Amino acid sequence: MNAPTTFALSPPAGGFDSGTALVGFAVAALECFLVSARALGVASSVKASPSARRFVRIVDRIKDLIIRGGYNVYPREVEEVLYEHPDVREAAVVGFAHPSLGEEIAAVVALNGGARVTADELRDFVKERVAAYKYPRRVAIVDELPKGSTGKILKRLIDLPDPRQADTA
């Protein structure tokens, strides 16, 4: 999985007189970047954070946010944990409707050839490495994940299997 994109910012000619001005500059530069990116159709919404070292780090897309019972879960964080498992070739984490929590977390995983890991084992692997509200309650193992012409996983095309047929927690 690709690392978050980082943009370096040049300070004003006179430098910064305080940390507040530095953060203000970073926020202004971030807003400028987002406006430009949206105008070019590059990004519709991203989560980004300025730092005190003149960097703006693009963390994830906001639209990928899953809100589970009031807690924010960024799928990328859970996907990165899944990619740490040696049997996982591809992974996508998506939200699905839940009657009381609003959204629940599901992972759809394609395994390496010859892998014998189960959905329960993958769920436990993630559960040991993330906060209790972040691990996927449903894990589906598939042969292939849907991809676009560039090879990017298309989450909008992922159909979760019926929970009565898939492994669930």
C-alpha positions in Angstrom: 0.0 0.0 0.0 1.3 3.5 -0.8 2.5 5.7 2.0 0.6 8.9 2.7 1.6 11.8 0.4 3.7 14.5 2.0 4.1 18.0 0.5 6.9 20.3 1.5 6.1 23.9 2.1 8.5 26.8 1.7 8.5 29.3 4.6 8.1 33.1 3.9 11.3 35.0 3.1 11.5 36.5 6.6 11.0 33.1 8.3 8.4 32.4 11.0 8.1 34.5 14.2 6.2 31.9 16.1 4.9 28.4 16.0 1.4 29.8 15.5 2.4 31.6 12.3 4.0 28.3 11.1 0.9 26.3 11.6 -1.2 29.2 10.1 1.1 29.1 7.0 0.7 25.3 6.8 -3.1 25.5 7.1 -3.2 28.2 4.4 -1.0 26.2 2.1 -3.2 23.1 2.7 -6.3 25.0 1.9 -4.6 26.3 -1.3 -3.6 22.7 -2.3 -7.1 21.4 -1.7 -8.8 24.1 -3.7 -6.3 23.5 -6.6 -6.7 19.8 -6.4 -10.5 20.0 -6.5 -10.4 22.5 -9.4 -8.3 20.0 -11.3 -10.6 17.1 -10.4 -7.7 15.4 -8.6 -9.2 15.1 -5.1 -12.8 15.5 -4.0 -12.0 15.2 -0.3 -9.0 14.3 1.7 -8.0 14.2 5.3 -4.7 16.1 5.8 -2.8 17.4 8.8 -0.2 20.2 8.9 2.9 19.7 11.0 5.3 22.1 12.7 8.1 21.1 10.3 6.6 22.7 7.2 4.9 19.5 5.9 1.4 18.7 5.1 0.6 15.0 5.2 -2.3 13.7 3.2 -3.6 10.9 5.4 -6.7 9.5 3.7 -9.8 10.4 1.8 -12.6 11.6 4.0 -15.2 9.7 2.0 -13.5 6.5 3.1 -14.3 7.2 6.7 -16.4 4.6 8.5 -18.3 5.9 11.6 -19.0 3.0 13.9 -21.0 3.9 16.9 -19.6 7.4 16.9 -16.0 6.3 16.5 -14.1 7.3 13.3 -12.4 4.4 11.6 -10.2 5.0 8.6 -10.2 1.9 6.3 -6.6 2.5 5.3 -5.4 1.9 8.9 -7.1 -1.5 9.0 -6.0 -2.4 5.5 -2.3 -1.7 6.4 -2.7 -4.2 9.3 -4.2 -6.8 7.0 -1.3 -6.3 4.5 1.1 -7.2 7.3 -0.2 -10.7 7.3 2.0 -12.9 5.0 -1.0 -14.7 3.4 -2.8 -11.5 2.3 -2.3 -10.4 -1.3 -5.0 -7.7 -1.5 -7.4 -6.2 1.0 -10.2 -3.7 1.1 -12.0 -2.4 4.2 -15.5 -1.0 3.7 -18.4 0.0 5.9 -21.9 -1.5 5.8 -25.2 -0.5 7.4 -25.8 -1.5 11.0 -29.1 -0.9 12.8 -27.7 0.4 16.0 -24.1 1.5 15.3 -24.8 3.3 12.0 -22.0 1.5 10.2 -20.1 -1.7 10.8 -16.6 -2.7 9.4 -16.0 -5.4 6.9 -12.8 -6.6 5.2 -12.7 -8.3 1.8 -9.4 -10.1 1.3 -7.7 -11.9 -1.6 -5.1 -14.4 -0.4 -1.8 -15.4 -1.9 -1.8 -18.7 -3.8 -1.7 -21.7 -1.5 -2.6 -19.7 1.6 -4.8 -21.5 4.1 -5.6 -18.7 6.6 -9.3 -18.5 7.6 -11.5 -15.4 8.0 -11.5 -15.9 11.8 -7.7 -16.0 11.9 -7.5 -12.7 9.9 -10.1 -11.1 12.1 -8.1 -12.1 15.2 -4.8 -10.9 13.6 -6.3 -7.4 13.1 -8.1 -7.5 16.5 -4.7 -7.9 18.2 -3.2 -4.9 16.5 -5.9 -2.2 16.5 -8.4 -0.6 18.9 -11.4 -2.7 19.9 -13.8 -0.7 17.8 -11.6 -0.8 14.6 -11.3 -4.5 13.8 -13.6 -5.9 11.0 -16.6 -7.8 12.3 -17.1 -9.4 8.9 -14.2 -10.8 6.9 -14.9 -12.3 3.4 -12.2 -14.1 1.4 -12.5 -13.8 -2.3 -10.4 -14.8 -5.3 -10.0 -11.3 -6.7 -11.0 -7.8 -5.7 -12.5 -5.5 -8.4 -10.0 -3.2 -10.0 -10.0 -0.3 -12.5 -7.8 -0.1 -15.5 -4.9 1.3 -13.4 -5.1 -1.6 -11.0 -6.6 0.3 -8.2 -9.1 -1.6 -6.0 -12.6 -0.2 -6.7 -14.3 -0.4 -3.3 -17.6 0.9 -4.7 -17.9 -2.4 -6.7 -17.3 -4.7 -3.8 -20.4 -6.7 -2.9 -20.3 -8.1 0.6 -21.4 -11.7 0.8 -24.6 -12.5 2.7 -23.7 -12.6 6.4 -25.3 -16.0 6.7 -22.9 -17.3 4.0 -19.8 -15.4 5.1 -17.7 -15.7 8.2 -18.9 -13.3 10.9 -18.0 -12.4 14.4 
